[in-house]
Amino acid sequence: MTDHLRDLAALRRRLAEFAAARDWQPYHTPKNLAAALSVEAAELLEIFQWLTPEQSARVMTDPDTAHRVRDEVADVLAYLLQLCEVLGVDPLAALEAKIERNESRFPVGEAGGPER
């Protein structure tokens, strides 16, 4: 097992232990976790809402904004990992399978961006 996989497993365990210590498992239903994930993703989006593309590319240069971005990214990841735990989804395996499907769906040279 690679360090990243070990780290991900450790984070999933730590999140589960955190919730268990607070008796939050009854509230961590798939529906509630998916809703919380959506809310946190919206809070991340809110940081970028009125920025130009150029401003958004520089968002991490402001320490206060960078802190907010990191916090919201952490919240999104935490809820995603908790949702995966509850549903029995391996997030890395799911991502790898999705990338493979997308490679087939969008072959190089046939799936152009806006400039093609």
MISEZA-458837 format. One line per 8 residues: number of its first residue (from 1); for each residue x, y, z of C-alpha. Coordinates in nm, 4 decimals, always signed. Each point is the difference from the previous one (the first is absolute). Layout:
<nodes>
NUM	X Y Z | ...
</nodes>
This chain:
<nodes>
1	+0.0000 +0.0000 +0.0000 | +0.1422 +0.3395 -0.0964 | +0.0385 +0.2838 +0.2488 | -0.2880 +0.1890 -0.1630 | -0.2316 -0.2993 +0.0321 | +0.1072 -0.0498 +0.3602 | -0.0563 +0.3698 +0.0655 | -0.3462 -0.0125 -0.1556
9	-0.0943 -0.3053 +0.2046 | +0.1311 +0.1696 +0.3150 | -0.2032 +0.3130 -0.0734 | -0.3135 -0.2080 -0.0572 | +0.0564 -0.1768 +0.3329 | +0.0658 +0.3291 +0.1767 | -0.3219 +0.1506 -0.1380 | -0.1964 -0.3097 +0.1059
17	+0.1525 +0.0120 +0.3492 | -0.0737 +0.3725 +0.0274 | -0.3666 -0.0559 -0.0885 | -0.0290 -0.3080 +0.2232 | +0.1417 +0.1844 +0.3016 | -0.2770 +0.2565 -0.0406 | -0.2770 -0.2525 -0.0776 | -0.0575 +0.1569 -0.3405
25	-0.0435 -0.3260 -0.1926 | -0.3822 +0.0184 +0.0070 | +0.0238 +0.3297 -0.1873 | +0.2579 -0.1207 -0.2501 | -0.2480 -0.1499 -0.2413 | +0.0823 +0.0021 -0.3711 | -0.2622 +0.2709 -0.0553 | +0.1318 +0.2247 +0.2774
33	+0.3621 -0.0448 -0.1032 | -0.0786 +0.0696 -0.3664 | -0.1901 +0.3143 +0.1038 | +0.2872 +0.1141 +0.2225 | +0.2458 -0.0662 -0.2839 | -0.2094 +0.2163 -0.2310 | -0.0152 +0.2824 +0.2558 | +0.3757 -0.0059 +0.0537
41	+0.0638 -0.0044 -0.3758 | -0.2267 +0.3046 -0.0287 | +0.1985 +0.1733 +0.2751 | +0.3169 -0.0667 -0.2005 | -0.1675 +0.1384 -0.3110 | -0.1090 +0.3097 +0.1905 | +0.3644 +0.1027 +0.0404 | +0.0366 +0.0126 -0.3795
49	-0.3494 +0.1240 -0.0850 | +0.0752 +0.3553 -0.1127 | +0.3657 -0.0352 -0.0919 | +0.1284 +0.0350 -0.3533 | +0.1874 -0.3012 -0.1398 | +0.3249 +0.1872 +0.0639 | -0.0923 +0.0790 +0.3603 | -0.1054 -0.3582 +0.0616
57	+0.3400 -0.1229 -0.1221 | +0.1660 +0.2172 +0.2671 | -0.2358 -0.0872 +0.2865 | +0.2686 -0.1785 +0.2017 | +0.2243 +0.3088 +0.0092 | -0.2196 +0.1668 +0.2643 | +0.0613 -0.1749 +0.3358 | -0.3554 +0.0510 +0.1301
65	-0.1626 -0.1251 -0.3184 | +0.2475 -0.2867 -0.0279 | -0.0935 -0.1053 +0.3540 | -0.3702 +0.0044 -0.0920 | +0.0668 -0.2054 -0.3143 | +0.1983 -0.2618 +0.1932 | -0.2736 -0.0231 +0.2658 | -0.2745 -0.0489 -0.2583
73	+0.2054 -0.2535 -0.1956 | +0.0520 -0.1892 +0.3264 | -0.3739 +0.0091 +0.0747 | -0.0855 -0.1278 -0.3494 | +0.2548 -0.2801 +0.0261 | -0.1111 -0.0938 +0.3520 | -0.3643 -0.0352 -0.1005 | +0.0921 -0.1856 -0.3193
81	+0.2140 -0.2477 +0.1945 | -0.2733 -0.0477 +0.2590 | -0.2572 -0.0594 -0.2739 | +0.2317 -0.2557 -0.1602 | +0.0439 -0.1714 +0.3365 | -0.3749 -0.0272 +0.0592 | -0.0678 -0.1270 -0.3527 | +0.3004 -0.2322 -0.0201
89	+0.1499 +0.1841 -0.2969 | +0.3756 -0.0016 -0.0539 | +0.0492 +0.3580 -0.1216 | +0.3344 -0.0639 -0.1679 | -0.1290 -0.3084 -0.1824 | -0.3098 +0.1951 -0.1067 | +0.2165 +0.2832 -0.1318 | +0.2306 -0.2368 -0.1849
97	-0.2968 -0.1742 -0.1653 | -0.1505 +0.3357 -0.0970 | +0.3270 +0.1196 -0.1550 | +0.0209 -0.3232 -0.2015 | -0.3589 +0.0451 -0.1243 | +0.0728 +0.3609 -0.0920 | +0.3140 -0.1020 -0.1900 | -0.2200 -0.2245 -0.2133
105	-0.2762 +0.2583 -0.0354 | +0.2327 +0.2882 -0.0853 | +0.2953 -0.1312 -0.2028 | +0.2970 +0.2304 -0.0469 | -0.0379 +0.1997 -0.3202 | -0.3765 -0.0500 -0.0169 | -0.1093 +0.1837 +0.3127 | +0.1081 +0.3552 -0.0607
113	-0.0359 +0.2892 +0.2345 | -0.1405 +0.3420 -0.0812 | +0.2822 +0.0766 -0.2463 | -0.0782 -0.2916 -0.2296
</nodes>
